[in-house]
Each structure stands twice: as structure tokens, then as C-alpha cells.
Amino acid sequence: MASTYDLAKLADVKDWLDISGADDDALLSRLITRLSRGILNYLDRQSILPTNFSETFDGGGERSLLLGQWPVNAVLGCAVNGLPIPAAPAIAPDSLRPGFVLDQGDIAPPGRRQRLSLRGRRFDCGVQNVSVSYWAGYQIADEAITIPLEAPYSVTALSPYGDWASDGGVISNGLAMARVAASPAAGQYSVADGVYTFNGANAGSAAAVTYGYVPADLAIGCMDWVAERYSYRSRIGQQSKSLGGQETMAYLVKDIPDFVAAALQPYRRVAL
């Protein structure tokens, strides 16, 4: 079974390696999972899919803090010295009410880390006295769709920046639709690999889908690393190989291939 942390799909890796049989499916699946975790460790990121994060900081009298994960889709809560801080309302000409403000995130990956700032106060000095909970990860929010008029009443997510990876819900006529495993009834939907299926009773209705995705750069980097490790089986420990005494083939043996590291670098969290 594929891990929820996998950055590449088995079918895509097999296409990349030009493998048609299933003999090595289990091996390739293990490589995908292990190297996906290796990539997340290299990036110093817990997850790249939409996830709830909680962080605690030492307040230093500053007005802004840099959140650890990105892109941030929503701040769920902020407290200083145990006192909840509300979100700051939109600035109006006649009022400037205090609260927290989140930097706007980038639309396309890789994105950047975002600041959480306080308006009208500071993060008081203290040890582990600032807590923030937030929802972060690569996500397409409220993608507009129209449920088809004819069976099978299915719509495929556009996934403009990378493959669909997790469901974030469907809204239709202002109401959340209920997700089911299969055979949705009226007001329900099912989803598999980015294909949303609805009931005929909802045909023609407008809806909005939200979903997490794996940026294409990360998926390709994972596939390249899997391909490199898969081919390494035939040359374990070798740095070069003579071909009939006529020429020598040299292998680059590194913990992570340079071409993979270069693709991953823009997504890496670095110390500031």
C-alpha cells in the first residue's frame, strides 16, 4: 500500500524506467516510500501536503514571527502568554483594530515561508510563551467545477502544478458535500486519484473542490532518485567499470544525486 507521504506514483516510475511487468512492483514501491521520506528529511519539512501544524516560540518583543511550514493556507489560532489573539480585521479608514496578520502566500510552488505579524501589540518576551496552530501545505482551494449532466457524473481535478494527492472537500450551493468511498447518493461524492464522482441528482450543479497536490518538481526529483537507486543494484560499490578495455564508465556515487538536489533546493527550509 502506498504511503501518504509518497511523492511519486508507482505507475509513473515504471513508465520512467520503461518497465511493463509487475515483478519489481514491491521493490519500487518500497524505494518510492523510503526516498520520499529521504526527500522530506533533506527539505527539513514534515509534510508538503495540507496538514495541521502547531508551533511554539520564544517571544522576543518582535512584531513578526516566521512560520516553519509553507504555504500557509489558514491560521487556526494564535496565543501569547495563554491569551488568544484574534485575526485582525480588514483595515478600514476609520479603524485599526489589533490582531494577527499573515503574509500573503505565493500561488505557484515552491513558494516561501510566511510571517505572522501582530497589529497593535508585540510578541511579549518569554520562553515558549507564543503558540500558533495553522493549516499548511500545497493546495488548490475552491477550484470551480460543474457536475456533468450525463453519467458517470465525474470531473477530473485540473492539478495545474502537480498531481492530485489528497482531498480537501467539495462545496456546492454553499453546503459541504459528504465524501463516501463509492456510489455517492444525492449530496455526496467519491474521489480517487483526482477524479470526483457525483450522483445524478446533483447533475448540472456548480461546485468548488479543494485538494492537496505534490509539486511536479518534487515528483520528478523522487522519480529520478528512485531510478538511480534501482539501477545501483547492478553496480553496488562500483565507482567505475571497464568496458572490454576500450573505455571506462565512471559512476557518481553520492548520498543524493546532484541533479536531484538541484531540483529540490528551492523547496528546502534553511536556517535564517
Steps between C-alpha positions, in 0.01 A plus 500: 500500500633844404596732785321832540848657489590356158609770255473287185262238367604145421349519150697817421827348624444188288433716195820694569699176530318344202386204711182320396502196728403484866793295632671798664187687612558426870865607477417821315220581744743467793752722323235764433394508865851500645640759261192719545578505871863570412394797291282641779793463741730675250245780465464516882122491458258272682254486212426688181130409491235700690549418868426655839818631664556637851809700590623661820740795501698706749359852489765767456303822484479485120198575287545206260588130510598279207289184486684176437280337236361637176290590312268595787136464400344617827602599853280305741613663822758729657565562870753704698547416868187286472292792373329425166571757229226544239554557131528868419203627300547670166639849528222760485546876466353567842644210701816297552418212731773274642549134416722269294573538129646232270722583204337413169639177356611429144252340263746265328765276660759499646371801695669650803471505876247749633503741793232518764487858626313672780322828449465719808728294726818288508598143577588551868841384621485155653597135466265283295226756558378536141293224340371488143293233328449514127408302188783481245588306188476520123132540424260609229203665671149541363567387144174563314335203329161416354364152563431341157144447381570143390638190671747422646471856645877520546740794490880481503689758706710733285814456715690786333817475711528128573307178549195489726593342833233564766139610522407822676124494449228608258260792541181529293224758544677624812489159670773243558440174317570174685780277377430126465713211381285422194151530347420851627138594572355849459721753677793258513814439297784252467852574381789285380826630357350840428180381333191628685177303446154623595140383497268575209276698735773766511558509123548850363579650840795732549751393763845585635763237579801537728791258488865454586761429236864395463695767309628359171861590591488277807332213316762507223782525754363195682467305174857586399638390837299177493632427149856564616467270802325234294786491249757503783414136577710387202808703604498507881825650628637568151637840408612399151481208260723404209320406179722248322809705568390753238328750721413557863160594636512708818216521752427789731444351846340756735243500776262695275558556125597856408219532246245397763642737762483789253130436434424478872698804615222762447272297731756460777454667837818680596603651832466878515 
